[in-house]
Amino acid sequence: MIPGFEDFTEDVKDEDIKNINIIVKGLEVRVGDHRAITNADMRTMLYKNLDLNISDAKLRKYIQYIRAHRLISMLCASSKGYYVARTVEDWIKYREGFRSRVRSMQFTLACMDLDSIENNVLNK
């Protein structure tokens, strides 16, 4: 759980596992970016077909859980939505882009830390 975002980042509970398994079954057949499904479309389908009403943040948490527990190999995301990489090359390309975004966030955090130190923000 992330402080300040508790309503959006609550931990996955035992009762969430059933929903996660449903999402895994739906995502694992979406091979290739041309078969991607957006967060909004996935939530709409879950609501219409199974009467599951989950927030966009909860679905992102489920996706994080799916990745962390390696329930779907080579799960990617783009502006088109979530999908499984068609080839190892596609997967490597996705991971490098992901890694680049993480490095950018780490750099920004380091700059924020430096700003805090230089301006004695943390000791006020």
N, C-alpha and C positions, 0 to 999 in steps of 0.2 A: 504494500500500500504506500502511496506517495503522499507525504504530509501536505495538506492544503488541497488535495484532490481526492480525498477519501471516497466521495460519492462516485467518482469515475474510475478509481483504480483499486477497488476492493479485491481481496484475494479470491482465487477460485475455490469454491466450496464443493463438497461431495455432490450436492444436488446439481452442480453445473456440469459434471462429467457426462451426464446423459445428453445434454445439449451439445457439448463438445464432440461427442461421438457422432451425433447427427450431422454436425458441420463437417467433420472429417469425411464422412461418407459422401457428402455433396461436393466437397472440394477435390478429393483425390481423383475424380474423373475429369476435372477441368485442366487438361494437359494442353499447354501452349497459351500464349498471351491472347490469342484470338478467342479463347474460351473463358477468359477472365470474368469474374463476377464482382461487382462493387459491394462495399459494405451495405449501402442502402438497399440494393437489390436483394442481397442475401437476407437481410432482416425482413424485407417485404415478403419474400418466399416463405421464410420461417413462420411469419405471422399468418399468412394466408393458408398455408398447408398444414401447419401444426399448432396454430394458435399460440406460438411462442413470441412474446413481446420482449425483446432485449434491446438495450441502448447501443448506440454506435461504439461507445467506450467499452462496454461489456464485450461486444464482439471482438474488438481489438485485443482485449485481455485474453479472450479465448484463442485468438490467433497466436498470441505470444506463448500461451500455454502449449498449443499444438507444436510450435517450433521448438520450445524448450524441452519438450518431452519426445521430440522427434517422431510425432505421430504421422506426419506426411513428409516424405523426403523431397527436398528441392522446392519447398513452398515459396513462391515469390509474390510480390505485390508491385503494382504500378498504378498510374492514373486510371488505367482500365479496370483495375480491381485485383483480386487474388486469383492465382493460378499456379499450377505445377509446371516447372521448367520442362520444356520438351527434350532438351539435350543437356549434357554436362556443360557444354560451352555456354549455353544460355544461363545455366545456374551460376557458373563462375562469373560471368558478366554481371548478373544481378548482385552477387555477393560483393564484388568489387565496388559497385555503386553504393551498396549498403554500408560497406566499410568506410567509404569516402564520407558519407553523411555522418557516421559516428565520429570520425576524426574531426570533422567540422564542428560538431557539437562539443567535443572535448577541447578544441582550441578556444571556442567561445567561453566555455566554463573556466579555462585557465586565465583568459583575459578578465573575466569577472572576478576571479580570485585575486589577480594582480591589482585590479581597481580597488577591491576591498582593503588590501594591504596598504597600498599607496595612500588611500584616503582615510585610513584608520577606521573604517566603517564597522568592523567587527568588534571593536573595543569601545564603542559608544554606548 
